Amino acid sequence: MKLSIDLGGTNIRIAQVAEGKCLNKTSVSCLAQQEASVILNQLSQLIRSRMNDEVDGIGIGVPSIVDPEKGIVYNVANISSWKEIHLKEVLEEEFKVAVAVNNDSNCFALGESLFGEGRPYSHMVGITIGTGIGAGVIIDHRLYCGQYVGAGEIGSFPYLDADFEHYCSSFFFKRYDTTGMAVAEKAAQGDRTALEIWKEFGRHLGNLMKAVLYAYAPQAIVLGGGIVPAFPFFKEAMKQEMQRFPYKIISENVRVIASCRTDSSLLGASALLE
C-alpha cells in the first residue's frame, strides 16, 4: 500500500492507494502563508495520521519544479516560503519508507494514462485547467519529465499580450471581473453574455490545443481541473479553433477528452513508486 499526496497552495489531499483505488481520502486547507517549517509539520502530521504497517512508500505531487532523484522542490506555486525544500530526504528520515516526488500535473497525466481516460493511448498530454494551467506528457505509455520535470509547461508559452495561462485558466475570468463558477452558473441558465464568454474562452483554449499538437502531436489530450465541468460550454468553440490546424491528419485524429475523475493526481503520485 502507498500513501499518495496532492500538495497545493489551497489544499493538501492524501489517500491510501491499493490496487488502483484511493482509500481513506482526506483534504485539509494548506497553511500556505506560514513559514516553511509550519507547512512541513502540517504535512508530517497528515502523513502520520494515515501511516500503518502496510504502507511501504509515499508519492507526492507538488506544483513546482522538482529534482526527482533527490526529491527537492523549488519555488512552489502559491507557497512562497517553499523556495527549496528537500522533501524526499526529510520524509524518508522521518517515516523510514521510500518517497517519490514529482510535479502535480505530471501526476495527473500519469494517473490518467494508467487508470483513466488515457489508458488506450500510447502518446497523450494531460492538462489541468484551474487556478493556472499545468500539463504532463506521456510518450510510449511513460511519463516524460525533461530536466527538473520542466517538460509540459505549456501555460507559459507566450500568447497575445501575456501567456496561455492568462487566457486558458481562472485568470481569464478576471478580465470580466468575475469567476469561472459564476459564469458557468449563468451559462447554465441560458445567459447569452455568459455563453459568449465561454465561447471566447474556448477559442483561446483551442489555440492552446494547437500549440500542444505542434509540440507533441499526441493521440489524446485529457483535460482535468476545476474548470472542466464547464466543458460543454466551451467545447464547440475550442474544436472550431482546432480545425484551423494545418496538418489535418493530426488534428482530425486527436481525441480531446474531459475527465470526470477526481483521483487521477493521487493515483499518479502513487505510481511514481512503481
PyMOL commands that set and color helices and strands:
alter all, ss='L'
color gray80, all
select helices_A, chain A and resi 36-50+87-95+104-115+147-149+154-156+164-166+171-174+180-188+192-216+228-242+248-251+264-271
alter helices_A, ss='H'
color red, helices_A
select strands_A, chain A and resi 2-7+11-18+21-29+57-62+65-67+72-74+84-86+98-103+124-129+133-139+142-144+158-159+162-163+220-224+255-258
alter strands_A, ss='S'
color yellow, strands_A
deselect
rebuild
show_as cartoon
